[in-house]
Amino acid sequence: MTGIRLISTSIVQAANPKNQAPMINLTPWDLQFLLADYIQRGLLFHIPELSQDQESETLLVHAVKSSLSKALDYFPPLAGRLAAIKHDDGTTSFSVECNNAGALFVHMAVDEVTARDIIEPVYVPSIVDSFFPLHGVRNYQGTVKPLLAVQVTKLVDGAFISVSVNHSVIDGASFFHFFSSWLEIARGSSCLSKLPIFQRCFLDAIDDFRPIRIPDSYIKQTENESNNAQPALKVRVFHFTKEVISKLKEKANAEAGIKNRISSLQALLSHFWRSVVRNKKIDPNEETSYCLLIGARQRLPELSEAYFGNALQIGTITMKAKELLHNGLGNAAWEMNKVVTSYNEEKLRNFLECWKECPKLKRMSNIARNIAVVTSDSPRFDIYGGETALGRPMAIRSGPANKFDGRITVHCGVDEGSIDIEVCLSLETFQSMENDKEFMDTVSIKS
């Protein structure tokens, strides 16, 4: 595939900044991701008229920038920057300054790449990585880098619109809240169906809560690290139909001897985990883990679904490889279910209390160590449900940030009830999985 051309970069500010939120202190849920990279997601659109004239491309870029500016009126943190206050004891506290410094906007083009060139290959083409801005930027760098960046990449017959956003400011649920709100505005809506809530009222229940100080040594250690070369990895999207997922759920519950307590997603993820471990040929006596992000919005009464920020913790299921493979799908899914349900209100509050006394920053290299699979996102985020001026998205893809062997992102599929799993693995593991009949019999030909 041909290379990519930079056409322009600019800063987009909120159209009406008078309703700016005050300084927002970051919570333990936010601060734990300071050392990670930005969240990166993008949508692919098929727009045949873009191949016909320059005016269509100009109108597209203008429409995206204009709607983004209006969306930032409702989401002032994304137009701001991180504020870092240095203290005499060698620590730094972080907050979000809603100063309307603006979001980065990038316009690029590739001359010989079509929308089909992105979705038809078995593995996601490497050129897709260049469709995302702010690659390599870590969240703590939001003091000097925009907290939000948008890139429009014009293809021969379509466009790829991507968003990179600071993970210390929002999580996946808030990311898709912003994205869906932006699409509402782009469709001409004069008010949002769900306004974001920025207040951190749940912190009132924490004794003596004040802005948390992070030791400077934590960040300096990361700055001095050399980037270890990653093994050659590929990315593929596997598609699972509603019918297949239903059968996996039924099988998992039957094997576990329980009645419908294992969810469809838990059954599917456990099925995927077992295939990855089986085809990585992990030593039977070696421990393998599945790491997933567990949302707190449904578990704390003070938290609204519209809460804008991070509200999640990392849960881990661990067992020996031989137990995972020999004890069946039901056992794996039941263990996953028990970990997820263990995250109750008390456990979430204990995390917040303990973290302020002893901060622990997550690093993707550490999360991934000795862990077979790490999952983010959710099929609950409906990315295909609403029409836009650009039509319905053809596909969603994630960027190169936070990619490592075993990283998966989970999205709803185009068809109702279906799920797409985008996974990053070695070519050797993929080739083994593609010859794994038990696994491939559950994968749709749409993969």
N, C-alpha and C positions, 0 to 999 in steps of 0.2 A: 504494500500500500504506500501511496505517496505521503510526503511529509505534510506537516501542518503549518499554516501561515498565520502570523499575528497581524491583525488588522488594526485594532485599537485597544487601549485600556483607559478607564476613566473611574471616577468616584461618583457613586449615586448616594445622595442624602435623602432623608425623609422629606416629603413634600411640605408637610405642615408640622414642624418640630415643636410647636408650642405645648403639646401635651406630653413632654418628655417625663419619663419616670425618674425618681431620685437615684442616687448612688445605691447599687444593689450589692450587698455583701454575699460572697460565695459561701455555700454550705459545704459540709463534708462530702456530700454526694457530688458537688461540682468540683471541689478541689482534688478529689482522688484521681482525676483525669488530667492534671496539669502537665504531666510528662508525655501524654499520648498525642497522636496527631489529630487533625481535624476530622470531623465526619464528612464524608464525600458521597453524594448520591446524584444521579442524573437520569433524565428521561429522554428517550429517543422518539422523535416525531417524524412521520412521513409527510412531507409537504412538497408535492410535485412541482408546484408553481415556482419554487425557489430556483429551479433549473432554467427558468425562462427569462428572467430579467433581474437587473440589479435593484430595481425599485422594491420588489417583494422582500428582498433581504434587508434593505434599509428600513422598511416598514416593520418587519419582524423585530429587529433590534430596538427600534424606537418603542414599540409596544411593550417589550419585555422590560426595558429600563423604566418606562413610565409607570407600569403597574408595580414594579419593585419599589419605586420611590413612595408610592401610595401605601404599599404594604408596610414599609418601615415606620409609617406614622403609628401603626398599631403595635409594632415590635421594636421600640426604641433601643433595647439592649443590643440588637443586632447591628445597629448603626453606630454603636459606641466602640470603646476600647477597654481593655483591662487596665485598672489602676493598681500599681504596686507600691505599697508604702514600706520603706525600709525602716527597720528598728535597730536600736543600739545593741541588742543582744544577738545580732547575726541572723535575724529572721525577717521574713517579709509577709505581709498580709495582702490579699488580693480581693478586689471588688470589680464590679462593672460600672464604668462611668458612661452614662447615657448622654454623650456630648454631641451626637450627630456628626461625628467625624466621617461617617459614610462607609458604605460597602464598596468593595472592589468589583468592577464590571469589566469583563474581558470578552472581546469579539475576535474569533478566529475562524479559519476556513480550511477545508481540505478539498482539493479540486477533483479527485478521482475516486472518492469513497462514497458509496450509496448507503442507504439505510439497511438494505439487505446484507451488505458487506459486514455490518456490525452484528447481526443476529443469526446469520446462516452458518458460519463456521462452528465446528464442534467446540472449540475453545475461544474464549473472548479475545479478539485481536488486541495486540499490545498497544496499538495506536489509541485505543480507548483511554489509556492512562493519561494521554496528553489532552484529553477533553476536560480535565479537572484543574482548577486553579489552586494555588497555595500548597502544592505538593511539597512535603518535607518540613512544613511549618508545624511546630508543636504548640500546644495550647497555651503554655506560659508565655509564648512570644506574642500573645494578643495585646500586649502593652504597646507594641510598635506595628503590629500587623492588623489588618481589618479582621473583625470577628466573623464577618460574612463575606464571601466572594461568590459571584455568579459568572459563569462562562457560557456564551452562546457560540457553538461551533457549527458553522454552515457546512452541510454535506451537499452532494450533487442534487439529491432529491429530498432533502429533509434537514433537520437540525437536531443537535444534541444539546440540551440545556441542563447544566450541572450546577450544583450548589456545594460549596465547602463552608463549614461552619464550626466554630470553636466548641469543642466537646466539654469544656469547663463552663460553658454558658448554657447549653441545652443538651438534652438526651434525644433518643430517637423519637419518642412520643411528641416532644416539643418541636423537633425538626419537621415532622409531618404535619403538625398543627400549623406551623408557619407556611409550609409548602401548600397545603390545601387552602389556607386563607389567601395566600398570594393568587392562587388559581381562581378563587371566588372574585377577587378584585379584577383580575384579567378578564373575567366573564362579564364585568360591568356592574357587579354588586356594589351598592353604596354603603353597606354595613356588613359586618362579619357575623356569621352564624354562631361563632364561639370566640368571645374575646379572651385574650390571654390574661392570666392572673400572675402578677409578679411578687406579691407579698409573701414573705417567708413566715407565716403565722405559726407553723409547726415548730419553729425554733423557740417559741415562747415557753414551751414545756421543758426546755433543757436548762438545767441549773447554770446560772452565771455564764450564759452564752455571750460571747463577744467575737469580733473578727479573729479568725484563727491565724496564728503565725506559723509559717512554714520555714524550717531551717534552710538557709541559703545553700548549705552543703548539698541538700537533696538535688537542687537544680544544677549547681556547678558540676557535680559528678556526671550528670547527663551531658552537659555541654562539652565536657572533656572526653567523652567516649568517642571512639572511632566507630563508624557504621560498619558492623560486621557484615560481610558479604552473605546475602541470602542464597540458598541453593536455587537452581532454576525451577521456578514454579509456574504453573498454568492455572487459568481460571475457567471454570465451566459452569453452566446453569443447567440444573436438572429440574424437569417439570413433573409434578405429581398431580394426577387428577383427583377430583372429589371422591370418585368411586374407590380408587386405590387407597386413599387416606382412610376412608371409612372401613375398609377391610383390615387395614393395619390396626386401627383402633379396636375393632372387634376382636382381632387375634390377641392383642396385648392384654385386654381385659379378661379374655377367656383363660389365657395362660396364667395370669396372676390370680385367677380365682376370685375376682371382685366384680362388682356390677357398675360398669360405666364411670368409674372414678378416674381412670386414665384418659386424658384428653386426646383429641385427634393430633394436636401438635406434638405432645409428648410421645405418642406412639411413632409418629413420623421421624422425629429427631433421634429417638432411640434406634430405630431401624437404620438411619443414616450412620449413626455412631458405630454400630456393629459392623457395617460394611467397611467403613474407613479403617477400623482396627484390624479387621480380618485381612484387608488387602494391603495394609502396611506391614503385615506379617510381624506384628509385635510379639516379643517373647511372652509365652502364656503366663509366666509368673510375674511379669512386669505390671505395675499399676498403670492404668489408663484413666483419664479423667475427661469429663464433659463439663465445660464451663458455659454458663448462660447468664444473661442479664435479667434480673427479676425486678419488675416494676413495683413501686411503692404507692402509686396513686390510689389503687383499689384497697390498700391495706392500712392506710392512716386516715382517720375520719376528717382531719383538718385539710387534707389534700384534695383539691378539685381535679377533675380530668383536664381542666384548662390551666392548671398550674404550669408556669413556663420556667423551666430550668431542668436540672437533673433530679430525678427521683427514682433511683435504681441502685441495686446492689448486685454483686457478683456471687452467684451460687455455683457450687462445684459438686458433681457426682463422681465418686472415685471407686473403682474396683479393679481387681486383677483381670487381665485380658481373657484368661481362660474362663473366669466367672461370667464375664460379659457375653462371650460367645457360646458357652456351653449351657448356660441357664435360661437361654431363650429371650425373645423380645419382651415378653411380659415382665420378667424380672427386671430388665434394664429400665423399662418404662415406669414400673412401680417405684424403683429407687429414685428416678428423676422426679416423679410425682411427690414423693415424700420430702425431697429437698425443697421443691418449690413451695409446698404447703407449710413448711417449717418457718417460712419468712412471714411471721405474724407481726402484729403491732409492737409487741414487747421486743422482739429481736431487732426490728428496725430502729426503735428508740435507743436500744443498747448500743447499736452501731454508731449512732450520732453522738451519744454521750462519750463513748470510748475514743472515738476518732479525734475529738477536739483535744483530748489529753495526749494522744499519741498518733499524730498524722502518719498515714501510710499512702504513698502515691503509687498508683497502678502504672506499670510499664508493660506494654504489649509483649515485649521479649520475655518478661517474667511470667506473665499470665500464660503464655504459650508453652513454657517449658514443661515437658513431660505431660502435656495435655493433648489429647488427640483432636478435639474439636472445641472451638470457641464460637458461640452463636450470638448474633445481634439482630436487631429489628424484629418485626412481627408481621404475620399475615393480616393482623387486624387493621393495619394501615392501608386504606383503600386508595391505591394510586391510579386505578383504571376506571373508577366509578363515574367521574364527571367529565363531560365534554368541555373542551377549551376552544379558544379561537384557532388553535393549531390542530384541532381534532383530538382523537384519543391517543394516548401514548402507545407506542408499539412495544416498549420494553423499558425496564429500569436496570441500571448497572451501578455498581459502586466503584469508587476510584482506588488508586494505589495505596492510599493512606491506611496504616494499620493492617497491612496484608502480611500474612505469614502462613506457613504450612498448617492447615487445619482450620483456617478462619472461614466461617460461613455467614452469609446474610440471608435472612428469610423474608420473602415477600409474598403477597397474594399473587396468584396467577391471573392471566387475562380472563379465563373462564371462571365462573362463579364456583367458589369452594375449592378451587385448585391452589396449589402452593408451588412457588419456585424457590429452589435453594441454589444460591450462588456460592461456590466453594473454591478455595485456593489450596492446591495440593501439588505434589511433585508429579511429573509426567508418568513416572513409574507406577505410582499409586493409582492414577487415573486409568492407566492401561489395564491394571489388574482389576479395578472395579468394573471396567467395561466388559470384562470377561467373567464377571461374577453374576451368574444367572439369577440367583436369589434376589440380588439387588436390581439388576437391569429389567427383570420382569415387572418391576413396580414403576419403572420410569417411562413416561410418555414419549412417543416419537417426536413430540414438539421440542424436546431438549435440544 
